Amino acid sequence: MMLLPAEKDLRAALARFAQVRIEHDVRPTGTTSLALEDVTRALCTLTGATTVEDALREADALLDRCRTARVGAAKRTAPLAA
């Protein structure tokens, strides 16, 4: 059983991946290449995936689960109508 990452950690990793991916695509250097490798490794570790494509798909699925859990919690705590 895999522990689920916190939603904020997952969102931060995705934001960092997007930022580094854009930087590398616009102006590829050795530094951006290493940064992309590092952030890709972190995202794969966070999601339990072995490729960046799988990690991105898994991240989307995990965020959907977080959203569903949040909506379900909101419905359970909503006040009853009089």
mmCIF file of the N, C-alpha and C atoms, coordinates in Angstrom:
data_MODEL
# 
_entry.id   MODEL 
# 
loop_
_atom_site.group_PDB 
_atom_site.id 
_atom_site.type_symbol 
_atom_site.label_atom_id 
_atom_site.label_alt_id 
_atom_site.label_comp_id 
_atom_site.label_asym_id 
_atom_site.label_entity_id 
_atom_site.label_seq_id 
_atom_site.pdbx_PDB_ins_code 
_atom_site.Cartn_x 
_atom_site.Cartn_y 
_atom_site.Cartn_z 
_atom_site.occupancy 
_atom_site.B_iso_or_equiv 
_atom_site.pdbx_formal_charge 
_atom_site.auth_seq_id 
_atom_site.auth_comp_id 
_atom_site.auth_asym_id 
_atom_site.auth_atom_id 
_atom_site.pdbx_PDB_model_num 
ATOM 1   N N  . MET A 1 1  ? 0.841   -1.184 0.000   1.00 0.00 ? 1  MET A N  1 
ATOM 2   C CA . MET A 1 1  ? 0.000   0.000  0.000   1.00 0.00 ? 1  MET A CA 1 
ATOM 3   C C  . MET A 1 1  ? 0.884   1.245  0.000   1.00 0.00 ? 1  MET A C  1 
ATOM 4   N N  . MET A 1 2  ? 0.590   2.163  -0.907  1.00 0.00 ? 2  MET A N  1 
ATOM 5   C CA . MET A 1 2  ? 1.366   3.377  -1.027  1.00 0.00 ? 2  MET A CA 1 
ATOM 6   C C  . MET A 1 2  ? 0.727   4.493  -0.206  1.00 0.00 ? 2  MET A C  1 
ATOM 7   N N  . LEU A 1 3  ? 1.552   5.232  0.498   1.00 0.00 ? 3  LEU A N  1 
ATOM 8   C CA . LEU A 1 3  ? 1.042   6.408  1.198   1.00 0.00 ? 3  LEU A CA 1 
ATOM 9   C C  . LEU A 1 3  ? 0.746   7.491  0.172   1.00 0.00 ? 3  LEU A C  1 
ATOM 10  N N  . LEU A 1 4  ? -0.364  8.161  0.340   1.00 0.00 ? 4  LEU A N  1 
ATOM 11  C CA . LEU A 1 4  ? -0.726  9.218  -0.596  1.00 0.00 ? 4  LEU A CA 1 
ATOM 12  C C  . LEU A 1 4  ? -0.031  10.515 -0.208  1.00 0.00 ? 4  LEU A C  1 
ATOM 13  N N  . PRO A 1 5  ? 0.508   11.226 -1.198  1.00 0.00 ? 5  PRO A N  1 
ATOM 14  C CA . PRO A 1 5  ? 1.145   12.506 -0.891  1.00 0.00 ? 5  PRO A CA 1 
ATOM 15  C C  . PRO A 1 5  ? 0.097   13.548 -0.525  1.00 0.00 ? 5  PRO A C  1 
ATOM 16  N N  . ALA A 1 6  ? 0.514   14.525 0.243   1.00 0.00 ? 6  ALA A N  1 
ATOM 17  C CA . ALA A 1 6  ? -0.386  15.638 0.562   1.00 0.00 ? 6  ALA A CA 1 
ATOM 18  C C  . ALA A 1 6  ? -0.671  16.410 -0.717  1.00 0.00 ? 6  ALA A C  1 
ATOM 19  N N  . GLU A 1 7  ? -1.883  16.901 -0.833  1.00 0.00 ? 7  GLU A N  1 
ATOM 20  C CA . GLU A 1 7  ? -2.285  17.629 -2.038  1.00 0.00 ? 7  GLU A CA 1 
ATOM 21  C C  . GLU A 1 7  ? -1.359  18.811 -2.307  1.00 0.00 ? 7  GLU A C  1 
ATOM 22  N N  . LYS A 1 8  ? -0.984  19.546 -1.257  1.00 0.00 ? 8  LYS A N  1 
ATOM 23  C CA . LYS A 1 8  ? -0.127  20.718 -1.457  1.00 0.00 ? 8  LYS A CA 1 
ATOM 24  C C  . LYS A 1 8  ? 1.252   20.312 -1.958  1.00 0.00 ? 8  LYS A C  1 
ATOM 25  N N  . ASP A 1 9  ? 1.770   19.166 -1.500  1.00 0.00 ? 9  ASP A N  1 
ATOM 26  C CA . ASP A 1 9  ? 3.064   18.686 -1.970  1.00 0.00 ? 9  ASP A CA 1 
ATOM 27  C C  . ASP A 1 9  ? 2.995   18.268 -3.435  1.00 0.00 ? 9  ASP A C  1 
ATOM 28  N N  . LEU A 1 10 ? 1.912   17.621 -3.793  1.00 0.00 ? 10 LEU A N  1 
ATOM 29  C CA . LEU A 1 10 ? 1.713   17.201 -5.169  1.00 0.00 ? 10 LEU A CA 1 
ATOM 30  C C  . LEU A 1 10 ? 1.587   18.408 -6.101  1.00 0.00 ? 10 LEU A C  1 
ATOM 31  N N  . ARG A 1 11 ? 0.795   19.391 -5.672  1.00 0.00 ? 11 ARG A N  1 
ATOM 32  C CA . ARG A 1 11 ? 0.648   20.607 -6.488  1.00 0.00 ? 11 ARG A CA 1 
ATOM 33  C C  . ARG A 1 11 ? 1.971   21.359 -6.620  1.00 0.00 ? 11 ARG A C  1 
ATOM 34  N N  . ALA A 1 12 ? 2.740   21.418 -5.551  1.00 0.00 ? 12 ALA A N  1 
ATOM 35  C CA . ALA A 1 12 ? 4.041   22.096 -5.596  1.00 0.00 ? 12 ALA A CA 1 
ATOM 36  C C  . ALA A 1 12 ? 4.990   21.380 -6.554  1.00 0.00 ? 12 ALA A C  1 
ATOM 37  N N  . ALA A 1 13 ? 4.999   20.046 -6.522  1.00 0.00 ? 13 ALA A N  1 
ATOM 38  C CA . ALA A 1 13 ? 5.863   19.276 -7.415  1.00 0.00 ? 13 ALA A CA 1 
ATOM 39  C C  . ALA A 1 13 ? 5.455   19.469 -8.872  1.00 0.00 ? 13 ALA A C  1 
ATOM 40  N N  . LEU A 1 14 ? 4.157   19.503 -9.130  1.00 0.00 ? 14 LEU A N  1 
ATOM 41  C CA . LEU A 1 14 ? 3.689   19.727 -10.498 1.00 0.00 ? 14 LEU A CA 1 
ATOM 42  C C  . LEU A 1 14 ? 4.036   21.133 -10.984 1.00 0.00 ? 14 LEU A C  1 
ATOM 43  N N  . ALA A 1 15 ? 3.890   22.111 -10.111 1.00 0.00 ? 15 ALA A N  1 
ATOM 44  C CA . ALA A 1 15 ? 4.239   23.490 -10.483 1.00 0.00 ? 15 ALA A CA 1 
ATOM 45  C C  . ALA A 1 15 ? 5.728   23.614 -10.774 1.00 0.00 ? 15 ALA A C  1 
ATOM 46  N N  . ARG A 1 16 ? 6.540   22.986 -9.937  1.00 0.00 ? 16 ARG A N  1 
ATOM 47  C CA . ARG A 1 16 ? 7.993   23.014 -10.143 1.00 0.00 ? 16 ARG A CA 1 
ATOM 48  C C  . ARG A 1 16 ? 8.362   22.300 -11.443 1.00 0.00 ? 16 ARG A C  1 
ATOM 49  N N  . PHE A 1 17 ? 7.724   21.157 -11.719 1.00 0.00 ? 17 PHE A N  1 
ATOM 50  C CA . PHE A 1 17 ? 7.988   20.440 -12.959 1.00 0.00 ? 17 PHE A CA 1 
ATOM 51  C C  . PHE A 1 17 ? 7.650   21.327 -14.158 1.00 0.00 ? 17 PHE A C  1 
ATOM 52  N N  . ALA A 1 18 ? 6.495   21.977 -14.123 1.00 0.00 ? 18 ALA A N  1 
ATOM 53  C CA . ALA A 1 18 ? 6.087   22.834 -15.236 1.00 0.00 ? 18 ALA A CA 1 
ATOM 54  C C  . ALA A 1 18 ? 7.080   23.979 -15.436 1.00 0.00 ? 18 ALA A C  1 
ATOM 55  N N  . GLN A 1 19 ? 7.491   24.600 -14.351 1.00 0.00 ? 19 GLN A N  1 
ATOM 56  C CA . GLN A 1 19 ? 8.436   25.713 -14.430 1.00 0.00 ? 19 GLN A CA 1 
ATOM 57  C C  . GLN A 1 19 ? 9.766   25.263 -15.044 1.00 0.00 ? 19 GLN A C  1 
ATOM 58  N N  . VAL A 1 20 ? 10.303  24.175 -14.544 1.00 0.00 ? 20 VAL A N  1 
ATOM 59  C CA . VAL A 1 20 ? 11.598  23.687 -15.035 1.00 0.00 ? 20 VAL A CA 1 
ATOM 60  C C  . VAL A 1 20 ? 11.483  23.201 -16.477 1.00 0.00 ? 20 VAL A C  1 
ATOM 61  N N  . ARG A 1 21 ? 10.376  22.541 -16.808 1.00 0.00 ? 21 ARG A N  1 
ATOM 62  C CA . ARG A 1 21 ? 10.163  22.054 -18.183 1.00 0.00 ? 21 ARG A CA 1 
ATOM 63  C C  . ARG A 1 21 ? 10.152  23.225 -19.162 1.00 0.00 ? 21 ARG A C  1 
ATOM 64  N N  . ILE A 1 22 ? 9.464   24.304 -18.803 1.00 0.00 ? 22 ILE A N  1 
ATOM 65  C CA . ILE A 1 22 ? 9.417   25.486 -19.667 1.00 0.00 ? 22 ILE A CA 1 
ATOM 66  C C  . ILE A 1 22 ? 10.802  26.102 -19.794 1.00 0.00 ? 22 ILE A C  1 
ATOM 67  N N  . GLU A 1 23 ? 11.492  26.265 -18.672 1.00 0.00 ? 23 GLU A N  1 
ATOM 68  C CA . GLU A 1 23 ? 12.845  26.838 -18.716 1.00 0.00 ? 23 GLU A CA 1 
ATOM 69  C C  . GLU A 1 23 ? 13.757  26.012 -19.615 1.00 0.00 ? 23 GLU A C  1 
ATOM 70  N N  . HIS A 1 24 ? 13.664  24.706 -19.496 1.00 0.00 ? 24 HIS A N  1 
ATOM 71  C CA . HIS A 1 24 ? 14.516  23.833 -20.301 1.00 0.00 ? 24 HIS A CA 1 
ATOM 72  C C  . HIS A 1 24 ? 14.127  23.887 -21.777 1.00 0.00 ? 24 HIS A C  1 
ATOM 73  N N  . ASP A 1 25 ? 12.840  23.954 -22.070 1.00 0.00 ? 25 ASP A N  1 
ATOM 74  C CA . ASP A 1 25 ? 12.397  24.024 -23.464 1.00 0.00 ? 25 ASP A CA 1 
ATOM 75  C C  . ASP A 1 25 ? 12.801  25.336 -24.119 1.00 0.00 ? 25 ASP A C  1 
ATOM 76  N N  . VAL A 1 26 ? 12.738  26.431 -23.357 1.00 0.00 ? 26 VAL A N  1 
ATOM 77  C CA . VAL A 1 26 ? 13.057  27.752 -23.905 1.00 0.00 ? 26 VAL A CA 1 
ATOM 78  C C  . VAL A 1 26 ? 14.561  27.942 -24.084 1.00 0.00 ? 26 VAL A C  1 
ATOM 79  N N  . ARG A 1 27 ? 15.314  27.551 -23.068 1.00 0.00 ? 27 ARG A N  1 
ATOM 80  C CA . ARG A 1 27 ? 16.766  27.755 -23.115 1.00 0.00 ? 27 ARG A CA 1 
ATOM 81  C C  . ARG A 1 27 ? 17.462  26.579 -22.447 1.00 0.00 ? 27 ARG A C  1 
ATOM 82  N N  . PRO A 1 28 ? 17.628  25.479 -23.195 1.00 0.00 ? 28 PRO A N  1 
ATOM 83  C CA . PRO A 1 28 ? 18.228  24.295 -22.591 1.00 0.00 ? 28 PRO A CA 1 
ATOM 84  C C  . PRO A 1 28 ? 19.718  24.491 -22.280 1.00 0.00 ? 28 PRO A C  1 
ATOM 85  N N  . THR A 1 29 ? 20.074  24.150 -21.068 1.00 0.00 ? 29 THR A N  1 
ATOM 86  C CA . THR A 1 29 ? 21.465  24.194 -20.631 1.00 0.00 ? 29 THR A CA 1 
ATOM 87  C C  . THR A 1 29 ? 21.718  22.953 -19.786 1.00 0.00 ? 29 THR A C  1 
ATOM 88  N N  . GLY A 1 30 ? 22.947  22.764 -19.413 1.00 0.00 ? 30 GLY A N  1 
ATOM 89  C CA . GLY A 1 30 ? 23.261  21.661 -18.511 1.00 0.00 ? 30 GLY A CA 1 
ATOM 90  C C  . GLY A 1 30 ? 22.539  21.807 -17.191 1.00 0.00 ? 30 GLY A C  1 
ATOM 91  N N  . THR A 1 31 ? 22.420  23.048 -16.728 1.00 0.00 ? 31 THR A N  1 
ATOM 92  C CA . THR A 1 31 ? 21.742  23.321 -15.457 1.00 0.00 ? 31 THR A CA 1 
ATOM 93  C C  . THR A 1 31 ? 20.259  22.983 -15.540 1.00 0.00 ? 31 THR A C  1 
ATOM 94  N N  . THR A 1 32 ? 19.610  23.392 -16.628 1.00 0.00 ? 32 THR A N  1 
ATOM 95  C CA . THR A 1 32 ? 18.180  23.094 -16.753 1.00 0.00 ? 32 THR A CA 1 
ATOM 96  C C  . THR A 1 32 ? 17.948  21.610 -16.961 1.00 0.00 ? 32 THR A C  1 
ATOM 97  N N  . SER A 1 33 ? 18.881  20.958 -17.634 1.00 0.00 ? 33 SER A N  1 
ATOM 98  C CA . SER A 1 33 ? 18.766  19.517 -17.838 1.00 0.00 ? 33 SER A CA 1 
ATOM 99  C C  . SER A 1 33 ? 18.835  18.774 -16.501 1.00 0.00 ? 33 SER A C  1 
ATOM 100 N N  . LEU A 1 34 ? 19.789  19.160 -15.664 1.00 0.00 ? 34 LEU A N  1 
ATOM 101 C CA . LEU A 1 34 ? 19.903  18.541 -14.336 1.00 0.00 ? 34 LEU A CA 1 
ATOM 102 C C  . LEU A 1 34 ? 18.681  18.846 -13.475 1.00 0.00 ? 34 LEU A C  1 
ATOM 103 N N  . ALA A 1 35 ? 18.202  20.086 -13.540 1.00 0.00 ? 35 ALA A N  1 
ATOM 104 C CA . ALA A 1 35 ? 17.017  20.463 -12.764 1.00 0.00 ? 35 ALA A CA 1 
ATOM 105 C C  . ALA A 1 35 ? 15.806  19.656 -13.210 1.00 0.00 ? 35 ALA A C  1 
ATOM 106 N N  . LEU A 1 36 ? 15.688  19.442 -14.526 1.00 0.00 ? 36 LEU A N  1 
ATOM 107 C CA . LEU A 1 36 ? 14.571  18.658 -15.048 1.00 0.00 ? 36 LEU A CA 1 
ATOM 108 C C  . LEU A 1 36 ? 14.673  17.200 -14.592 1.00 0.00 ? 36 LEU A C  1 
ATOM 109 N N  . GLU A 1 37 ? 15.871  16.652 -14.598 1.00 0.00 ? 37 GLU A N  1 
ATOM 110 C CA . GLU A 1 37 ? 16.062  15.290 -14.098 1.00 0.00 ? 37 GLU A CA 1 
ATOM 111 C C  . GLU A 1 37 ? 15.680  15.198 -12.622 1.00 0.00 ? 37 GLU A C  1 
ATOM 112 N N  . ASP A 1 38 ? 16.111  16.179 -11.834 1.00 0.00 ? 38 ASP A N  1 
ATOM 113 C CA . ASP A 1 38 ? 15.816  16.162 -10.395 1.00 0.00 ? 38 ASP A CA 1 
ATOM 114 C C  . ASP A 1 38 ? 14.322  16.256 -10.120 1.00 0.00 ? 38 ASP A C  1 
ATOM 115 N N  . VAL A 1 39 ? 13.657  17.200 -10.776 1.00 0.00 ? 39 VAL A N  1 
ATOM 116 C CA . VAL A 1 39 ? 12.231  17.386 -10.509 1.00 0.00 ? 39 VAL A CA 1 
ATOM 117 C C  . VAL A 1 39 ? 11.419  16.212 -11.046 1.00 0.00 ? 39 VAL A C  1 
ATOM 118 N N  . THR A 1 40 ? 11.865  15.625 -12.143 1.00 0.00 ? 40 THR A N  1 
ATOM 119 C CA . THR A 1 40 ? 11.191  14.439 -12.680 1.00 0.00 ? 40 THR A CA 1 
ATOM 120 C C  . THR A 1 40 ? 11.326  13.279 -11.710 1.00 0.00 ? 40 THR A C  1 
ATOM 121 N N  . ARG A 1 41 ? 12.514  13.086 -11.169 1.00 0.00 ? 41 ARG A N  1 
ATOM 122 C CA . ARG A 1 41 ? 12.742  12.023 -10.191 1.00 0.00 ? 41 ARG A CA 1 
ATOM 123 C C  . ARG A 1 41 ? 11.859  12.232 -8.957  1.00 0.00 ? 41 ARG A C  1 
ATOM 124 N N  . ALA A 1 42 ? 11.784  13.472 -8.499  1.00 0.00 ? 42 ALA A N  1 
ATOM 125 C CA . ALA A 1 42 ? 10.968  13.775 -7.321  1.00 0.00 ? 42 ALA A CA 1 
ATOM 126 C C  . ALA A 1 42 ? 9.488   13.498 -7.595  1.00 0.00 ? 42 ALA A C  1 
ATOM 127 N N  . LEU A 1 43 ? 9.012   13.896 -8.764  1.00 0.00 ? 43 LEU A N  1 
ATOM 128 C CA . LEU A 1 43 ? 7.611   13.672 -9.117  1.00 0.00 ? 43 LEU A CA 1 
ATOM 129 C C  . LEU A 1 43 ? 7.317   12.179 -9.234  1.00 0.00 ? 43 LEU A C  1 
ATOM 130 N N  . CYS A 1 44 ? 8.242   11.436 -9.824  1.00 0.00 ? 44 CYS A N  1 
ATOM 131 C CA . CYS A 1 44 ? 8.062   9.985  -9.934  1.00 0.00 ? 44 CYS A CA 1 
ATOM 132 C C  . CYS A 1 44 ? 8.044   9.339  -8.556  1.00 0.00 ? 44 CYS A C  1 
ATOM 133 N N  . THR A 1 45 ? 8.922   9.778  -7.681  1.00 0.00 ? 45 THR A N  1 
ATOM 134 C CA . THR A 1 45 ? 8.959   9.230  -6.326  1.00 0.00 ? 45 THR A CA 1 
ATOM 135 C C  . THR A 1 45 ? 7.666   9.542  -5.583  1.00 0.00 ? 45 THR A C  1 
ATOM 136 N N  . LEU A 1 46 ? 7.203   10.767 -5.721  1.00 0.00 ? 46 LEU A N  1 
ATOM 137 C CA . LEU A 1 46 ? 5.993   11.206 -5.030  1.00 0.00 ? 46 LEU A CA 1 
ATOM 138 C C  . LEU A 1 46 ? 4.767   10.413 -5.476  1.00 0.00 ? 46 LEU A C  1 
ATOM 139 N N  . THR A 1 47 ? 4.714   10.061 -6.751  1.00 0.00 ? 47 THR A N  1 
ATOM 140 C CA . THR A 1 47 ? 3.543   9.375  -7.293  1.00 0.00 ? 47 THR A CA 1 
ATOM 141 C C  . THR A 1 47 ? 3.714   7.863  -7.389  1.00 0.00 ? 47 THR A C  1 
ATOM 142 N N  . GLY A 1 48 ? 4.933   7.380  -7.170  1.00 0.00 ? 48 GLY A N  1 
ATOM 143 C CA . GLY A 1 48 ? 5.178   5.944  -7.284  1.00 0.00 ? 48 GLY A CA 1 
ATOM 144 C C  . GLY A 1 48 ? 5.289   5.474  -8.723  1.00 0.00 ? 48 GLY A C  1 
ATOM 145 N N  . ALA A 1 49 ? 5.552   6.383  -9.643  1.00 0.00 ? 49 ALA A N  1 
ATOM 146 C CA . ALA A 1 49 ? 5.645   6.051  -11.068 1.00 0.00 ? 49 ALA A CA 1 
ATOM 147 C C  . ALA A 1 49 ? 7.108   5.877  -11.484 1.00 0.00 ? 49 ALA A C  1 
ATOM 148 N N  . THR A 1 50 ? 7.294   5.283  -12.660 1.00 0.00 ? 50 THR A N  1 
ATOM 149 C CA . THR A 1 50 ? 8.654   5.088  -13.164 1.00 0.00 ? 50 THR A CA 1 
ATOM 150 C C  . THR A 1 50 ? 8.987   5.958  -14.360 1.00 0.00 ? 50 THR A C  1 
ATOM 151 N N  . THR A 1 51 ? 7.981   6.570  -14.972 1.00 0.00 ? 51 THR A N  1 
ATOM 152 C CA . THR A 1 51 ? 8.223   7.496  -16.087 1.00 0.00 ? 51 THR A CA 1 
ATOM 153 C C  . THR A 1 51 ? 7.495   8.799  -15.808 1.00 0.00 ? 51 THR A C  1 
ATOM 154 N N  . VAL A 1 52 ? 7.950   9.860  -16.431 1.00 0.00 ? 52 VAL A N  1 
ATOM 155 C CA . VAL A 1 52 ? 7.306   11.155 -16.201 1.00 0.00 ? 52 VAL A CA 1 
ATOM 156 C C  . VAL A 1 52 ? 5.870   11.143 -16.723 1.00 0.00 ? 52 VAL A C  1 
ATOM 157 N N  . GLU A 1 53 ? 5.637   10.449 -17.820 1.00 0.00 ? 53 GLU A N  1 
ATOM 158 C CA . GLU A 1 53 ? 4.278   10.373 -18.357 1.00 0.00 ? 53 GLU A CA 1 
ATOM 159 C C  . GLU A 1 53 ? 3.342   9.698  -17.358 1.00 0.00 ? 53 GLU A C  1 
ATOM 160 N N  . ASP A 1 54 ? 3.807   8.581  -16.785 1.00 0.00 ? 54 ASP A N  1 
ATOM 161 C CA . ASP A 1 54 ? 3.006   7.887  -15.774 1.00 0.00 ? 54 ASP A CA 1 
ATOM 162 C C  . ASP A 1 54 ? 2.838   8.745  -14.521 1.00 0.00 ? 54 ASP A C  1 
ATOM 163 N N  . ALA A 1 55 ? 3.890   9.465  -14.146 1.00 0.00 ? 55 ALA A N  1 
ATOM 164 C CA . ALA A 1 55 ? 3.827   10.321 -12.958 1.00 0.00 ? 55 ALA A CA 1 
ATOM 165 C C  . ALA A 1 55 ? 2.795   11.423 -13.144 1.00 0.00 ? 55 ALA A C  1 
ATOM 166 N N  . LEU A 1 56 ? 2.741   12.010 -14.329 1.00 0.00 ? 56 LEU A N  1 
ATOM 167 C CA . LEU A 1 56 ? 1.761   13.076 -14.589 1.00 0.00 ? 56 LEU A CA 1 
ATOM 168 C C  . LEU A 1 56 ? 0.338   12.520 -14.578 1.00 0.00 ? 56 LEU A C  1 
ATOM 169 N N  . ARG A 1 57 ? 0.164   11.345 -15.161 1.00 0.00 ? 57 ARG A N  1 
ATOM 170 C CA . ARG A 1 57 ? -1.170  10.712 -15.133 1.00 0.00 ? 57 ARG A CA 1 
ATOM 171 C C  . ARG A 1 57 ? -1.585  10.382 -13.704 1.00 0.00 ? 57 ARG A C  1 
ATOM 172 N N  . GLU A 1 58 ? -0.648  9.822  -12.941 1.00 0.00 ? 58 GLU A N  1 
ATOM 173 C CA . GLU A 1 58 ? -0.943  9.463  -11.555 1.00 0.00 ? 58 GLU A CA 1 
ATOM 174 C C  . GLU A 1 58 ? -1.224  10.711 -10.722 1.00 0.00 ? 58 GLU A C  1 
ATOM 175 N N  . ALA A 1 59 ? -0.481  11.779 -10.962 1.00 0.00 ? 59 ALA A N  1 
ATOM 176 C CA . ALA A 1 59 ? -0.712  13.034 -10.242 1.00 0.00 ? 59 ALA A CA 1 
ATOM 177 C C  . ALA A 1 59 ? -2.125  13.549 -10.513 1.00 0.00 ? 59 ALA A C  1 
ATOM 178 N N  . ASP A 1 60 ? -2.554  13.488 -11.773 1.00 0.00 ? 60 ASP A N  1 
ATOM 179 C CA . ASP A 1 60 ? -3.928  13.897 -12.101 1.00 0.00 ? 60 ASP A CA 1 
ATOM 180 C C  . ASP A 1 60 ? -4.943  13.040 -11.352 1.00 0.00 ? 60 ASP A C  1 
ATOM 181 N N  . ALA A 1 61 ? -4.710  11.737 -11.328 1.00 0.00 ? 61 ALA A N  1 
ATOM 182 C CA . ALA A 1 61 ? -5.632  10.832 -10.636 1.00 0.00 ? 61 ALA A CA 1 
ATOM 183 C C  . ALA A 1 61 ? -5.656  11.118 -9.135  1.00 0.00 ? 61 ALA A C  1 
ATOM 184 N N  . LEU A 1 62 ? -4.488  11.369 -8.563  1.00 0.00 ? 62 LEU A N  1 
ATOM 185 C CA . LEU A 1 62 ? -4.427  11.681 -7.126  1.00 0.00 ? 62 LEU A CA 1 
ATOM 186 C C  . LEU A 1 62 ? -5.136  12.994 -6.811  1.00 0.00 ? 62 LEU A C  1 
ATOM 187 N N  . LEU A 1 63 ? -4.972  13.989 -7.671  1.00 0.00 ? 63 LEU A N  1 
ATOM 188 C CA . LEU A 1 63 ? -5.656  15.266 -7.450  1.00 0.00 ? 63 LEU A CA 1 
ATOM 189 C C  . LEU A 1 63 ? -7.166  15.098 -7.573  1.00 0.00 ? 63 LEU A C  1 
ATOM 190 N N  . ASP A 1 64 ? -7.608  14.242 -8.481  1.00 0.00 ? 64 ASP A N  1 
ATOM 191 C CA . ASP A 1 64 ? -9.044  13.942 -8.587  1.00 0.00 ? 64 ASP A CA 1 
ATOM 192 C C  . ASP A 1 64 ? -9.556  13.307 -7.295  1.00 0.00 ? 64 ASP A C  1 
ATOM 193 N N  . ARG A 1 65 ? -8.761  12.395 -6.717  1.00 0.00 ? 65 ARG A N  1 
ATOM 194 C CA . ARG A 1 65 ? -9.148  11.770 -5.455  1.00 0.00 ? 65 ARG A CA 1 
ATOM 195 C C  . ARG A 1 65 ? -9.221  12.799 -4.334  1.00 0.00 ? 65 ARG A C  1 
ATOM 196 N N  . CYS A 1 66 ? -8.264  13.723 -4.315  1.00 0.00 ? 66 CYS A N  1 
ATOM 197 C CA . CYS A 1 66 ? -8.272  14.783 -3.295  1.00 0.00 ? 66 CYS A CA 1 
ATOM 198 C C  . CYS A 1 66 ? -9.517  15.650 -3.446  1.00 0.00 ? 66 CYS A C  1 
ATOM 199 N N  . ARG A 1 67 ? -9.836  15.996 -4.685  1.00 0.00 ? 67 ARG A N  1 
ATOM 200 C CA . ARG A 1 67 ? -11.001 16.835 -4.961  1.00 0.00 ? 67 ARG A CA 1 
ATOM 201 C C  . ARG A 1 67 ? -12.281 16.110 -4.541  1.00 0.00 ? 67 ARG A C  1 
ATOM 202 N N  . THR A 1 68 ? -12.381 14.841 -4.866  1.00 0.00 ? 68 THR A N  1 
ATOM 203 C CA . THR A 1 68 ? -13.549 14.047 -4.503  1.00 0.00 ? 68 THR A CA 1 
ATOM 204 C C  . THR A 1 68 ? -13.692 13.950 -2.982  1.00 0.00 ? 68 THR A C  1 
ATOM 205 N N  . ALA A 1 69 ? -12.588 13.732 -2.304  1.00 0.00 ? 69 ALA A N  1 
ATOM 206 C CA . ALA A 1 69 ? -12.612 13.653 -0.841  1.00 0.00 ? 69 ALA A CA 1 
ATOM 207 C C  . ALA A 1 69 ? -13.028 14.985 -0.229  1.00 0.00 ? 69 ALA A C  1 
ATOM 208 N N  . ARG A 1 70 ? -12.540 16.080 -0.801  1.00 0.00 ? 70 ARG A N  1 
ATOM 209 C CA . ARG A 1 70 ? -12.880 17.408 -0.286  1.00 0.00 ? 70 ARG A CA 1 
ATOM 210 C C  . ARG A 1 70 ? -14.366 17.692 -0.483  1.00 0.00 ? 70 ARG A C  1 
ATOM 211 N N  . VAL A 1 71 ? -14.910 17.354 -1.640  1.00 0.00 ? 71 VAL A N  1 
ATOM 212 C CA . VAL A 1 71 ? -16.334 17.568 -1.920  1.00 0.00 ? 71 VAL A CA 1 
ATOM 213 C C  . VAL A 1 71 ? -17.185 16.698 -0.999  1.00 0.00 ? 71 VAL A C  1 
ATOM 214 N N  . GLY A 1 72 ? -16.758 15.452 -0.820  1.00 0.00 ? 72 GLY A N  1 
ATOM 215 C CA . GLY A 1 72 ? -17.494 14.557 0.072   1.00 0.00 ? 72 GLY A CA 1 
ATOM 216 C C  . GLY A 1 72 ? -17.501 15.063 1.500   1.00 0.00 ? 72 GLY A C  1 
ATOM 217 N N  . ALA A 1 73 ? -16.377 15.592 1.951   1.00 0.00 ? 73 ALA A N  1 
ATOM 218 C CA . ALA A 1 73 ? -16.284 16.127 3.310   1.00 0.00 ? 73 ALA A CA 1 
ATOM 219 C C  . ALA A 1 73 ? -17.169 17.359 3.465   1.00 0.00 ? 73 ALA A C  1 
ATOM 220 N N  . ALA A 1 74 ? -17.209 18.189 2.435   1.00 0.00 ? 74 ALA A N  1 
ATOM 221 C CA . ALA A 1 74 ? -18.045 19.392 2.482   1.00 0.00 ? 74 ALA A CA 1 
ATOM 222 C C  . ALA A 1 74 ? -19.527 19.015 2.561   1.00 0.00 ? 74 ALA A C  1 
ATOM 223 N N  . LYS A 1 75 ? -19.902 17.975 1.830   1.00 0.00 ? 75 LYS A N  1 
ATOM 224 C CA . LYS A 1 75 ? -21.307 17.546 1.860   1.00 0.00 ? 75 LYS A CA 1 
ATOM 225 C C  . LYS A 1 75 ? -21.676 16.971 3.226   1.00 0.00 ? 75 LYS A C  1 
ATOM 226 N N  . ARG A 1 76 ? -20.742 16.259 3.847   1.00 0.00 ? 76 ARG A N  1 
ATOM 227 C CA . ARG A 1 76 ? -21.025 15.663 5.157   1.00 0.00 ? 76 ARG A CA 1 
ATOM 228 C C  . ARG A 1 76 ? -21.145 16.715 6.250   1.00 0.00 ? 76 ARG A C  1 
ATOM 229 N N  . THR A 1 77 ? -20.462 17.853 6.083   1.00 0.00 ? 77 THR A N  1 
ATOM 230 C CA . THR A 1 77 ? -20.494 18.881 7.113   1.00 0.00 ? 77 THR A CA 1 
ATOM 231 C C  . THR A 1 77 ? -21.439 20.024 6.782   1.00 0.00 ? 77 THR A C  1 
ATOM 232 N N  . ALA A 1 78 ? -22.128 19.928 5.654   1.00 0.00 ? 78 ALA A N  1 
ATOM 233 C CA . ALA A 1 78 ? -23.062 20.995 5.281   1.00 0.00 ? 78 ALA A CA 1 
ATOM 234 C C  . ALA A 1 78 ? -24.224 21.017 6.268   1.00 0.00 ? 78 ALA A C  1 
ATOM 235 N N  . PRO A 1 79 ? -24.656 22.226 6.642   1.00 0.00 ? 79 PRO A N  1 
ATOM 236 C CA . PRO A 1 79 ? -25.794 22.312 7.571   1.00 0.00 ? 79 PRO A CA 1 
ATOM 237 C C  . PRO A 1 79 ? -27.077 21.814 6.909   1.00 0.00 ? 79 PRO A C  1 
ATOM 238 N N  . LEU A 1 80 ? -27.930 21.233 7.706   1.00 0.00 ? 80 LEU A N  1 
ATOM 239 C CA . LEU A 1 80 ? -29.203 20.746 7.204   1.00 0.00 ? 80 LEU A CA 1 
ATOM 240 C C  . LEU A 1 80 ? -30.171 21.908 7.033   1.00 0.00 ? 80 LEU A C  1 
ATOM 241 N N  . ALA A 1 81 ? -30.958 21.850 5.974   1.00 0.00 ? 81 ALA A N  1 
ATOM 242 C CA . ALA A 1 81 ? -31.959 22.885 5.739   1.00 0.00 ? 81 ALA A CA 1 
ATOM 243 C C  . ALA A 1 81 ? -33.103 22.726 6.736   1.00 0.00 ? 81 ALA A C  1 
ATOM 244 N N  . ALA A 1 82 ? -33.638 23.842 7.167   1.00 0.00 ? 82 ALA A N  1 
ATOM 245 C CA . ALA A 1 82 ? -34.722 23.795 8.165   1.00 0.00 ? 82 ALA A CA 1 
ATOM 246 C C  . ALA A 1 82 ? -36.050 23.580 7.507   1.00 0.00 ? 82 ALA A C  1 
# 
